[in-house]
Amino acid sequence: MLGQLHDLDLQLLRLFVSVVECGGFSAAQGELGLSQSSISQQMARLETRLGYRLCSRGKAGFKLTPKGEQLLSATRPLFESIEVFRHQSNGVAGRLIGEVRVGLSEALDPSVLQKVATAIRHFRQRDESVRIELMSAMPGEMERLLLQQRLDLAIGYFSQVQRAFDYRRLFSETQQLYCALGHPLFDDPAPDLDALHRADRVDHPYRFLRADEPFQGQRSSARAEQVEGTLAFILCARHIGYLPSHFARPWVEAGQLKALCAAQCDFEVDFHLARHRAQVPGEAQQAFEEDLLRAFA
């Protein structure tokens, strides 16, 4: 049975809520960055401190006990109250204080970075003493950090299936299919779809991005999570692949890359500003979000 709440108890309770929201120990591994055995040990530790069992796990799957359900109902308001207290106590005397943590997608267009810089400049003109942290990460990683409330805001191309998030569209980016100088398709003025399907294409792991691609290649012996890796594969002149048009532009102008079948293969990717709906924003986070939306308006 818990007496006074300590930091360890809060950490264990946060882990408990994450496991429930993910639907079990195995599913929570990626969100928590912990192994299944470590999650199991920490859950057992919480059960020991509480003095009762929280869930059943085994062949029948993950399921909360009645006492686990009651603890979950009590824990969520607790964390919401802690967040409200933290932000309200930080935002005293009309001065913005604290920190704002923002995730940025990789290889953004320079014009996008300029708008982010404009938002920062406007924010710095406020009465504030705020530490701003910018972090570049893959979309899946940013979603994980948002779920863990280790980011306040994130700019990227997201699945938009996370019910825990609010999304605000900021801009779109053109994706084009490319080959490099030396590739058999480079000198073909009008390659047909059969020629494209015979080409070895760079694959990437973003299901929500891949589903929008007009061209779905049949061959792929290359895989890259980031655009720099995709570019390297394409430049070797043995693969074709999608790149953001702004990222490929210098290589196109240098005669090293060529866009393929633009009318048929180009597509647009929407970028959004995302935040966790349950995370109560402080005054600093609210103000910076306002400045971002104004910069992109």
Secondary structure as UniProt FT lines:
FT   HELIX           7..22
FT   HELIX           25..32
FT   HELIX           36..50
FT   STRAND          55..56
FT   TURN            59..60
FT   STRAND          63..64
FT   HELIX           66..90
FT   HELIX           92..94
FT   STRAND          96..104
FT   HELIX           110..124
FT   STRAND          128..136
FT   HELIX           139..147
FT   TURN            148..149
FT   STRAND          153..156
FT   TURN            163..164
FT   STRAND          165..180
FT   TURN            181..182
FT   TURN            184..187
FT   HELIX           193..198
FT   STRAND          200..203
FT   HELIX           207..210
FT   TURN            211..212
FT   STRAND          219..223
FT   HELIX           227..235
FT   TURN            236..237
FT   STRAND          240..244
FT   HELIX           245..253
FT   TURN            254..255
FT   STRAND          257..259
FT   HELIX           262..265
FT   STRAND          267..276
FT   TURN            277..278
FT   HELIX           283..296
//
